[in-house]
């Protein structure tokens, strides 16, 4: 079961790069290049992401095609917000996060914070 988050991340990255929804067969085919999986595994990952609300699905013949509900940047922001909600020492966590940023990311963060004033 340790592969689940890796596969979920791989599928999300794949879907964010696509122009439109993908069927489980298309997802499996693309996953096979880096993470060989059975069709049922690809289907399970898609269903799990759909149940989490990360994907929407569209009927395509007898199958469904899946696409992300939010963009990659919005998803990352939601994950960061969720992590911060779980931390008791938010200031420490934020400080450590900022320490690890590259100088260009730090400058971008400062620009964003300044624009909010």
N, C-alpha and C positions, 0 to 999 in steps of 0.2 A: 504493500500500500504506500510505500515511500515515494513511488513514482507519480502519485496523483497530483500533487501541486506542480511538479515539473511538467506533466502533460497538460494540465489546465493552463499554465502560463504559456506553453508552446502553442496551444490552440488559440488562446486569446491574441497572442502576438500575430499569428497567422491571419486571423480574422480581421484584425486592425489594418493589416497590410492589403487586404483584398478590396476590390471595387464593389463587391456585392456579397450576398449570402452564399454559403457553401453547404453542400449536402454532406452527410457523414462519409460517403464514399470519397468525395473530393478531399475532405479533411484527412482521412486515412492515407490517401495517396500522397499528400504533401507531408504528413507526419513521417511516413516511411523513409523519407530522405534522411532524417536525423534521429527519429524515435520510432523504430519499427513496432507497429501495434496490430492487433487483430481488429477487424471491423467492429466487433462488439465492444472493444475497449474504446475506440473512437466514439462510438455511439453513446457509451456510458459517460464519457467525459463531457460530451455535448449536452446530454440530459442533465448532468450535475450542474453545469454552468447555467443552463436554462432555468433550472429550479432555484438557483441562487439569484436569479434576476439579471445576470450578466449578459444573457443572450435573448434575442427574440427569435421566433421561428416562423417560417412561411411554408405553406403546403406547396410541394412541387411534385405533382403526380402522386405516387404512393408514399413518397418520403417527405421529410422536412428539410429545409435549408435554414441555416443559422447565421445570424449577424449580431455584432455587439450592440448592446443597448446604449452604451456611452463610449466616448472616445478614450484613447489611451491616457491622455493627460488628466481627464476628469476622473477616471478610474484610479489613477495613482493618487490624486488628491483625496479621494474618498478613503483609500486605504490608509493614508497618513493621518487623516482625521480620526479614523477608527482606532489606530494605534495610540494616538495621543489621549483619546478618551479612556483608555485602559491603564494609563500611567499615572501613578500618584505624584511623582516629581516631574511635572511637565517642563518646568524651567530647565532642569538638568537634562532631560531628554532633548529638548530643543537646542540647548547649548552644545551638546555632543553632536547633534545632527549638523549644526552650522559649522562646527570645527572640522568636520569631515568633507565639507563642500570644497570644490575647487575654487580658486580665486575668482574665476569668471562667473561661477554659479553664485558665489557670495555677492559679487557686484550686482548681478541680476536680482537677487533677493532684496538687496538694499534699494535698488531702483523701484521695485514693486512696492516695498514698504513706504518709500518716500512719496510715491504717487498716490497712496491711499490717504495721505494727510490732507 
